Amino acid sequence: MIKEQVAQVKEFIKQADAVLITAGAGMGVDSGLPDFRGNEGFWKAYPIIKDLGISFENMANPKWFTTNPSLAWAFYGHRLNLYRETTPHNGFKMLLDLVEKKNNDYFIYTSNVDGQFQKAGFSKDKIVEIHGSIHHLQCSENCQKEIWNADEKPIKIDMDKFEALDIPLCKNCGNMARPNILMFGDLSWDEDRTSKQEDSFNKWLRSVRRDKKKLLIIEIGAGTAIPTIREEGERIAKSYKRSKLVRFNPRDYEINVKVGYSIPCGGLEGLKKVLYHDNLMFMKV
């Protein structure tokens, strides 16, 4: 059954004119990044937070920037440092090669805040980061409604106490800065940057429909706990008949056959199956 699915996916890849890549936290697993799947996955990455009895949903909350700034920036600062040090896995290169063969007619829609697609060489103008980016900051008070790049200076953290030793400050008012990320229960996230990305994405989608292009949707590592990524890809696939969705997921791989194809494995392994001949040579498309 999987071989049949792979063969059908390869054929649609040949026919496709444009590519939409939708990615959840599972996209980074092959790069060695944690996906925070459930409390156990989160606590495995941050055992000191397990000792505090704090869940991921509780930790990823803006309240800590008020009640415990050193803990908040230990968590987000450690992640920022980690993402800066991480090398995107080879699946990113495979996808980059694919979209280049499709005349760079592509877009990326991701819930990941890690900036790995930009780091891998994809255009920042062709990416929607629906939950924002850890590489961008805003004022915790949103004083000027301004978003700016985080500098390359690492956040110093006392890992024994899990406390940030230096906390980024707002460039305008001097109050504490926070990542430009949508957190749980977040009423102060500045969504302006993401809204502009979504405008560009919707404009691109309209051009795909207008020109009646065959659209390949590649979904990698998008789970069901927070189904935003899955739902967006399925919505597009259902509403646009000249599209097919390919879902790579080792666990939550179910899909309506009318929408597309399911490859029950991780992103890197799945991409090798559909983009390589016998896992040895890149597929000519």
VOPAGU-2260 file (C-alpha; in pm, 1 decimal, decimal comma):
REM VOPAGU-2260
SITE   aa  ch    i         X         Y         Z
SITE  MET   A    0       0,0       0,0       0,0
SITE  ILE   A    1     279,5     243,0      88,4
SITE  LYS   A    2     457,6     164,5    -240,3
SITE  GLU   A    3     139,0     248,5    -430,1
SITE  GLN   A    4     104,9     576,0    -241,4
SITE  VAL   A    5     469,4     663,9    -307,6
SITE  ALA   A    6     430,0     592,4    -678,9
SITE  GLN   A    7     121,7     812,4    -699,5
SITE  VAL   A    8     295,3    1091,9    -509,3
SITE  LYS   A    9     596,3    1077,1    -741,8
SITE  GLU   A   10     368,9    1107,3   -1041,8
SITE  PHE   A   11     189,5    1410,2    -899,3
SITE  ILE   A   12     524,4    1572,1    -814,7
SITE  LYS   A   13     617,8    1545,8   -1182,0
SITE  GLN   A   14     292,6    1712,8   -1284,2
SITE  ALA   A   15     284,4    1988,6   -1021,0
SITE  ASP   A   16     341,9    2349,7   -1120,1
SITE  ALA   A   17     355,3    2499,9    -769,1
SITE  VAL   A   18     439,6    2375,1    -420,1
SITE  LEU   A   19     296,7    2459,3     -79,1
SITE  ILE   A   20     495,1    2326,3     216,9
SITE  THR   A   21     303,6    2310,4     544,1
SITE  ALA   A   22     508,4    2219,8     850,9
SITE  GLY   A   23     453,1    2157,8    1219,3
SITE  ALA   A   24     690,8    2081,5    1505,0
SITE  GLY   A   25     772,0    1737,8    1364,9
SITE  MET   A   26     963,6    1906,8    1083,9
SITE  GLY   A   27    1252,7    1982,5    1317,9
SITE  VAL   A   28    1278,2    1639,9    1483,0
SITE  ASP   A   29    1523,0    1511,0    1220,8
SITE  SER   A   30    1745,2    1809,9    1299,9
SITE  GLY   A   31    1751,4    1700,6    1663,7
SITE  LEU   A   32    1499,9    1959,2    1783,6
SITE  PRO   A   33    1237,2    1864,0    2046,5
SITE  ASP   A   34     874,5    1868,6    1933,4
SITE  PHE   A   35     730,5    1906,6    2286,5
SITE  ARG   A   36     480,7    1628,3    2214,1
SITE  GLY   A   37     292,5    1598,9    2543,7
SITE  ASN   A   38     437,3    1677,6    2883,0
SITE  GLU   A   39     680,9    1385,4    2871,2
SITE  GLY   A   40     835,1    1511,5    2546,2
SITE  PHE   A   41     857,8    1862,2    2685,9
SITE  TRP   A   42    1000,1    1752,6    3019,1
SITE  LYS   A   43    1256,6    1531,7    2847,6
SITE  ALA   A   44    1392,0    1844,1    2677,8
SITE  TYR   A   45    1360,9    2054,0    2995,9
SITE  PRO   A   46    1390,6    1826,7    3300,7
SITE  ILE   A   47    1435,4    2125,7    3533,3
SITE  ILE   A   48    1087,3    2246,9    3434,4
SITE  LYS   A   49     953,9    1898,7    3514,0
SITE  ASP   A   50    1089,9    1947,3    3865,5
SITE  LEU   A   51     886,8    2268,2    3883,1
SITE  GLY   A   52     576,1    2076,9    3770,4
SITE  ILE   A   53     509,5    2316,9    3481,6
SITE  SER   A   54     350,1    2188,2    3159,1
SITE  PHE   A   55     443,3    2320,6    2813,2
SITE  GLU   A   56     108,2    2501,7    2783,0
SITE  ASN   A   57     170,1    2666,7    3119,1
SITE  MET   A   58     533,0    2754,9    3043,5
SITE  ALA   A   59     455,9    2896,5    2699,2
SITE  ASN   A   60     248,6    3173,4    2854,3
SITE  PRO   A   61     325,7    3547,2    2861,2
SITE  LYS   A   62     244,6    3566,4    3232,9
SITE  TRP   A   63     600,4    3455,8    3317,7
SITE  PHE   A   64     744,9    3774,9    3168,2
SITE  THR   A   65     560,4    3955,9    3449,3
SITE  THR   A   66     580,5    3707,3    3736,1
SITE  ASN   A   67     921,5    3550,4    3671,9
SITE  PRO   A   68    1117,0    3719,2    3387,9
SITE  SER   A   69    1438,5    3526,3    3452,9
SITE  LEU   A   70    1251,7    3194,8    3410,8
SITE  ALA   A   71    1067,4    3319,8    3102,0
SITE  TRP   A   72    1389,4    3425,7    2931,9
SITE  ALA   A   73    1571,2    3111,5    3046,0
SITE  PHE   A   74    1309,9    2910,9    2854,0
SITE  TYR   A   75    1288,3    3128,7    2543,9
SITE  GLY   A   76    1654,3    3226,7    2554,7
SITE  HIS   A   77    1760,7    2862,2    2563,8
SITE  ARG   A   78    1536,0    2788,0    2266,5
SITE  LEU   A   79    1670,7    3089,3    2077,7
SITE  ASN   A   80    2028,5    2974,2    2139,1
SITE  LEU   A   81    1937,0    2618,8    2038,7
SITE  TYR   A   82    1770,8    2719,6    1711,3
SITE  ARG   A   83    2065,7    2941,3    1619,8
SITE  GLU   A   84    2304,5    2649,2    1670,1
SITE  THR   A   85    2093,5    2389,4    1486,0
SITE  THR   A   86    2170,0    2288,4    1127,6
SITE  PRO   A   87    1856,4    2212,4     921,2
SITE  HIS   A   88    1842,3    1845,3     820,9
SITE  ASN   A   89    1885,6    1728,7     463,8
SITE  GLY   A   90    1510,4    1723,8     401,7
SITE  PHE   A   91    1517,6    2102,9     381,2
SITE  LYS   A   92    1773,7    2077,6     100,3
SITE  MET   A   93    1556,6    1823,6     -81,2
SITE  LEU   A   94    1259,1    2058,9     -63,4
SITE  LEU   A   95    1471,2    2353,5    -173,4
SITE  ASP   A   96    1591,1    2155,6    -476,2
SITE  LEU   A   97    1231,1    2060,4    -553,1
SITE  VAL   A   98    1093,1    2415,5    -549,2
SITE  GLU   A   99    1385,6    2539,0    -756,8
SITE  LYS   A  100    1287,5    2283,2   -1021,3
SITE  LYS   A  101     936,1    2429,0   -1006,1
SITE  ASN   A  102    1064,3    2778,5   -1092,9
SITE  ASN   A  103    1055,8    2878,6    -724,8
SITE  ASP   A  104     677,0    2889,2    -740,0
SITE  TYR   A  105     618,6    2798,5    -376,9
SITE  PHE   A  106     514,6    2911,6     -31,3
SITE  ILE   A  107     572,4    2780,7     320,8
SITE  TYR   A  108     306,6    2781,0     591,9
SITE  THR   A  109     443,0    2681,4     931,6
SITE  SER   A  110     363,1    2692,1    1301,8
SITE  ASN   A  111     733,3    2663,9    1384,0
SITE  VAL   A  112     901,4    2967,7    1536,9
SITE  ASP   A  113    1256,7    2837,7    1488,3
SITE  GLY   A  114    1349,8    3008,7    1159,3
SITE  GLN   A  115    1489,8    2685,4    1013,6
SITE  PHE   A  116    1337,0    2739,0     667,7
SITE  GLN   A  117    1511,4    3075,6     632,3
SITE  LYS   A  118    1834,3    2922,2     761,0
SITE  ALA   A  119    1804,6    2646,7     497,1
SITE  GLY   A  120    1789,5    2903,2     216,8
SITE  PHE   A  121    1417,4    2957,6     153,8
SITE  SER   A  122    1311,5    3315,0      80,8
SITE  LYS   A  123    1181,3    3503,9     383,2
SITE  ASP   A  124     923,0    3656,5     148,8
SITE  LYS   A  125     767,1    3314,7      81,6
SITE  ILE   A  126     708,1    3204,8     441,5
SITE  VAL   A  127     413,2    3242,6     679,7
SITE  GLU   A  128     503,7    3190,1    1045,6
SITE  ILE   A  129     156,6    3173,0    1194,7
SITE  HIS   A  130     282,8    3172,6    1554,3
SITE  GLY   A  131     552,2    3433,5    1494,9
SITE  SER   A  132     929,1    3397,2    1522,2
SITE  ILE   A  133    1166,3    3360,8    1814,7
SITE  HIS   A  134    1422,2    3554,1    1610,3
SITE  HIS   A  135    1209,2    3868,6    1641,3
SITE  LEU   A  136    1128,0    4070,1    1952,2
SITE  GLN   A  137     862,0    4312,4    2067,6
SITE  CYS   A  138     819,6    4526,4    2376,9
SITE  SER   A  139     646,6    4340,5    2661,1
SITE  GLU   A  140     426,4    4649,3    2692,1
SITE  ASN   A  141     404,7    4684,7    2311,5
SITE  CYS   A  142     487,7    5052,2    2360,1
SITE  GLN   A  143     547,9    5145,5    1995,1
SITE  LYS   A  144     390,6    4839,5    1829,0
SITE  GLU   A  145     731,3    4770,9    1676,4
SITE  ILE   A  146     889,7    4435,2    1594,1
SITE  TRP   A  147    1266,5    4406,6    1554,0
SITE  ASN   A  148    1529,1    4140,9    1490,0
SITE  ALA   A  149    1687,3    3973,9    1789,6
SITE  ASP   A  150    2061,0    4035,5    1772,4
SITE  GLU   A  151    2303,4    3746,9    1745,1
SITE  LYS   A  152    2420,3    3780,1    2105,7
SITE  PRO   A  153    2348,4    3455,3    2295,0
SITE  ILE   A  154    2122,2    3474,2    2599,1
SITE  LYS   A  155    2334,3    3380,9    2901,1
SITE  ILE   A  156    2159,3    3125,4    3121,1
SITE  ASP   A  157    2245,0    2966,3    3452,8
SITE  MET   A  158    2137,7    2612,0    3362,9
SITE  ASP   A  159    2162,5    2485,1    3720,8
SITE  LYS   A  160    1909,3    2740,6    3842,0
SITE  PHE   A  161    1750,7    2777,0    3495,8
SITE  GLU   A  162    1760,3    3156,2    3516,2
SITE  ALA   A  163    1848,8    3405,5    3244,2
SITE  LEU   A  164    2146,9    3618,4    3340,8
SITE  ASP   A  165    2075,4    3890,1    3087,4
SITE  ILE   A  166    1730,1    3990,1    2968,4
SITE  PRO   A  167    1666,5    4168,6    2635,8
SITE  LEU   A  168    1515,8    4515,5    2670,8
SITE  CYS   A  169    1284,9    4717,1    2449,1
SITE  LYS   A  170    1486,8    4935,3    2212,3
SITE  ASN   A  171    1235,7    5219,6    2257,0
SITE  CYS   A  172    1130,7    5241,1    2622,3
SITE  GLY   A  173    1384,2    5020,8    2803,6
SITE  ASN   A  174    1123,4    4787,4    2950,5
SITE  MET   A  175    1165,6    4412,9    2907,3
SITE  ALA   A  176    1137,1    4271,2    2555,6
SITE  ARG   A  177     968,5    3941,4    2473,3
SITE  PRO   A  178     975,8    3712,8    2168,9
SITE  ASN   A  179     732,2    3802,2    1892,9
SITE  ILE   A  180     561,2    3465,5    1941,1
SITE  LEU   A  181     195,3    3381,6    1993,8
SITE  MET   A  182     179,8    3208,3    2331,3
SITE  PHE   A  183    -108,1    3041,5    2513,9
SITE  GLY   A  184    -352,1    3294,7    2658,1
SITE  ASP   A  185    -160,4    3570,3    2479,6
SITE  LEU   A  186    -342,6    3902,2    2444,4
SITE  SER   A  187     -35,6    4118,0    2380,5
SITE  TRP   A  188     123,3    3942,2    2081,5
SITE  ASP   A  189     187,9    4187,9    1798,2
SITE  GLU   A  190      61,8    4001,5    1491,9
SITE  ASP   A  191     156,0    4267,8    1236,7
SITE  ARG   A  192     454,5    4079,3    1091,1
SITE  THR   A  193     257,2    3754,2    1055,4
SITE  SER   A  194     -42,5    3938,0     907,5
SITE  LYS   A  195     178,7    4078,7     630,7
SITE  GLN   A  196     312,7    3730,3     562,1
SITE  GLU   A  197     -44,2    3598,0     537,2
SITE  ASP   A  198    -135,3    3874,5     291,4
SITE  SER   A  199     152,6    3766,9      65,1
SITE  PHE   A  200      50,4    3402,6     101,1
SITE  ASN   A  201    -312,0    3470,1       5,1
SITE  LYS   A  202    -198,7    3673,0    -294,6
SITE  TRP   A  203      15,8    3379,6    -407,3
SITE  LEU   A  204    -273,2    3134,5    -360,7
SITE  ARG   A  205    -495,2    3354,2    -575,5
SITE  SER   A  206    -233,7    3350,0    -851,6
SITE  VAL   A  207    -216,2    2969,7    -836,2
SITE  ARG   A  208    -591,7    2947,3    -878,9
SITE  ARG   A  209    -605,6    3219,0   -1144,2
SITE  ASP   A  210    -343,1    3046,3   -1357,7
SITE  LYS   A  211    -498,9    2702,7   -1293,9
SITE  LYS   A  212    -174,2    2551,9   -1174,3
SITE  LYS   A  213    -145,6    2204,6   -1028,8
SITE  LEU   A  214     -62,6    2254,8    -662,4
SITE  LEU   A  215     139,3    2004,3    -459,2
SITE  ILE   A  216      87,0    2043,2     -83,2
SITE  ILE   A  217     356,6    1877,3     127,5
SITE  GLU   A  218     266,5    1850,5     496,8
SITE  ILE   A  219     538,1    1746,2     740,6
SITE  GLY   A  220     514,1    1684,2    1113,6
SITE  ALA   A  221     176,6    1849,8    1175,9
SITE  GLY   A  222      -8,6    1684,5    1462,5
SITE  THR   A  223    -368,6    1681,6    1579,1
SITE  ALA   A  224    -322,7    1838,8    1924,2
SITE  ILE   A  225    -299,0    2185,7    1765,9
SITE  PRO   A  226    -441,8    2112,9    1419,1
SITE  THR   A  227    -397,5    2454,7    1255,9
SITE  ILE   A  228    -142,3    2337,3     999,5
SITE  ARG   A  229    -335,0    2023,1     906,8
SITE  GLU   A  230    -660,5    2213,0     872,7
SITE  GLU   A  231    -511,8    2480,8     647,7
SITE  GLY   A  232    -363,0    2228,6     405,7
SITE  GLU   A  233    -683,1    2022,8     399,4
SITE  ARG   A  234    -892,4    2336,5     348,1
SITE  ILE   A  235    -690,8    2431,8      41,9
SITE  ALA   A  236    -686,0    2076,9     -95,5
SITE  LYS   A  237   -1063,5    2044,0     -58,8
SITE  SER   A  238   -1141,1    2381,5    -214,6
SITE  TYR   A  239    -898,9    2357,7    -506,5
SITE  LYS   A  240    -949,1    2053,4    -730,1
SITE  ARG   A  241    -610,3    2087,9    -901,0
SITE  SER   A  242    -425,5    2019,1    -576,1
SITE  LYS   A  243    -314,6    1713,9    -378,8
SITE  LEU   A  244    -190,4    1697,8     -20,2
SITE  VAL   A  245      90,7    1460,9      81,1
SITE  ARG   A  246      98,8    1399,4     458,3
SITE  PHE   A  247     419,5    1276,9     622,3
SITE  ASN   A  248     359,9    1176,3     982,6
SITE  PRO   A  249     471,1     864,5    1174,0
SITE  ARG   A  250     167,9     873,0    1407,1
SITE  ASP   A  251    -114,9    1104,0    1298,9
SITE  TYR   A  252    -102,8    1001,7     933,3
SITE  GLU   A  253    -472,3     943,1     854,6
SITE  ILE   A  254    -607,5    1136,1     556,9
SITE  ASN   A  255    -919,1    1146,9     339,0
SITE  VAL   A  256    -821,8     981,0       9,9
SITE  LYS   A  257   -1013,2    1251,7    -176,0
SITE  VAL   A  258    -774,4    1510,3     -31,0
SITE  GLY   A  259    -444,3    1338,8     -93,5
SITE  TYR   A  260    -193,0    1076,7      14,7
SITE  SER   A  261     -54,8     954,1     345,2
SITE  ILE   A  262     305,0     843,6     397,3
SITE  PRO   A  263     329,6     707,3     755,4
SITE  CYS   A  264     683,8     811,3     844,0
SITE  GLY   A  265     887,1    1111,9     951,3
SITE  GLY   A  266     969,0    1401,6     723,9
SITE  LEU   A  267    1324,5    1315,5     622,2
SITE  GLU   A  268    1246,3     948,5     563,4
SITE  GLY   A  269     931,9    1032,3     368,3
SITE  LEU   A  270    1101,7    1289,8     149,2
SITE  LYS   A  271    1368,2    1036,1      59,5
SITE  LYS   A  272    1095,0     794,2     -48,1
SITE  VAL   A  273     920,7    1035,9    -284,2
SITE  LEU   A  274    1209,6    1251,5    -406,1
SITE  TYR   A  275    1473,0     982,5    -462,5
SITE  HIS   A  276    1492,2     688,8    -697,7
SITE  ASP   A  277    1557,0     390,4    -469,7
SITE  ASN   A  278    1689,8     638,1    -209,6
SITE  LEU   A  279    2002,1     692,9    -419,9
SITE  MET   A  280    1943,3     958,2    -678,7
SITE  PHE   A  281    1739,9    1277,9    -671,9
SITE  MET   A  282    1427,7    1252,5    -875,3
SITE  LYS   A  283    1418,1    1459,5   -1192,8
SITE  VAL   A  284    1100,1    1666,1   -1195,2
